[in-house]
Amino acid sequence: MQGYNRSMMMRSFLMAALVVALSSAAMAQGSPVIDKGYEAAKASELEAVKLQLSTRQGPTAIAELTEADSALRRLREAKGTEARRSIASELESALLRLRLEADGSAVQDRK
């Protein structure tokens, strides 16, 4: 049980560090254009993570998938620039958590 807690703490730390690093990089580059091409790229990214999770699902994968799907759907329906930026940020976060979940599941499978 102690190993599980240490693993979860390490994973949380790595996720926080990754979010900070990505946020800093994104701020330095400026805001991406959130158009149909962006939507298509994120839909493709989501499908790739779904495929990766289809063979090995972690404990929170379903919730993360639902959140990412919902964010992508809301992004496609949103009209205003600020609303689209906000939803795109939510989508990025959900995809990041999904990738971490998929990578964590892959590590668990190797043990």
Number of C-alpha atoms within 10 A of each C-alpha: 6 7 8 9 10 11 13 12 12 12 15 13 12 13 15 12 12 14 16 12 11 15 13 11 11 12 10 9 9 8 9 11 10 13 12 11 10 13 16 13 11 18 15 12 14 21 14 13 19 18 12 17 21 12 10 17 16 16 10 11 21 14 12 19 20 12 18 24 18 15 22 23 15 16 23 15 10 14 10 8 12 10 13 18 17 13 20 22 15 18 23 18 18 23 22 19 19 26 21 19 22 23 17 16 19 17 10 11 9 6 5
